[in-house]
Structures are given as C-alpha cells and as structure tokens.
Amino acid sequence: MTKLAQAIVEETVSENNSTVEFDVGKALLKKEKEDEIRMRLDEFAKELSQVSKLRGKE
C-alpha cells in the first residue's frame, strides 16, 4: 500500500471499521482508473508513433 492509503486506513480504523472498507475500496477504484488511463496513454503513444513514421516516409 502507498503511504497515503495507509494513512487513510489507519485514520479511519480508529474512527469506524465500516468506513475502512469504503476508503480502501475508494483507493482501489482510483488505482484502477489510473491504470486504465496509463494504458490508454500508452496505446495513444504507440498510434502516434506509427503515424509519425508514416508521415516521415512521405
């Protein structure tokens, strides 16, 4: 876990156990979204590279 996620979890554990599940779930969703964005950016970079190569040949 990252330090931010650990801090959120530790802070929430002392307050309320049901909130811990929510905060951890929220952190996991954020990580999934970040991973998806990175994947899309990588795909875009590959496509851009291919187009750049094609334009350079003309």
N, C-alpha and C positions, 0 to 999 in steps of 0.2 A: 504494500500500500504506500501511497505517497504520504508525505508528512501532512499535507492539507487534509487528506481523507482521514488519517489517524487522528488529527486534532478534532475534526468534526465528530468522529465516532466516540472518542474519549469524552468530549464535552457533553455529548448527548447521553451517553451511558449514565452519567451521574444524574441527569435530569429525568429521563424517561426511557425505558427499554423499547417501547413500541416505536419511538421516534428514531431509534438507531437503525432499524430496518429501513425506514423511509430514507434517511440520509445516505446510507450505504447504497440503496437502490438508485438514488438520485446521482450519486457519484459514478455508479456503473453505467447509467444511461449517458452521462456526459462523456465518459471514456469511449463508449460505443460510437457516439456521434463524432467525436474527434477522430477515431479510427476510420470511420466512413468518409469523412472529409479528406483525410490524408490519402485514402485510396483513390478518391475521385481526382484529387490534385495530381497524383502520380499518373493516372490514366490520361489526364489532360496534357501533362508534360510530355508523355510519350507521343500522343497525337500531334502536338505542336512540333515536336522534333521531326516527325515524319514529314509534316507539311513543309517545314523549313528546308529539309533535304530535297524535297521535290521541287520547290521553288528555286533552289540553288542550281539545280541541273538545267533549268530552262534558260 
